[in-house]
């Protein structure tokens, strides 16, 4: 799971940088996926430890970061869409796309982590 965490971290960094550049580098909040990606990358790297307790700790930190990121991105996407449509304006496509992509990536990551935790518990590794 640690290597998969590094992949998701890289995808989020790419998403954040792409969103930031897509806004003409005007909106620094477009970099939010990058910060989540860096956090996943750092803790994903730490989770490559051969020590089982350390690996477990860092993967639990990663899944917590992923869950918080999913909730934040999904909530912000819903809020932005509702706010724009209630004002009679079209939603910002770059922001909405970035938020929904971040939410989807992190939801997939959290689901994969939970499945891995369940499999590890059932196999007796925990």
Secondary structure, DSSP 8 states (H G I E B T S, - for coil): -HHHHHHHHHHHHHHHHHHHHHTTT--GGGGHHHHHHHHHHHHHHHTT-S-HHHHHHHHHHHHHHHHHHHHHHHHHHHHHHHHHHHTT----HHHHHHHHHHHHHHHHHHHHHHHHHHHHHHHT--
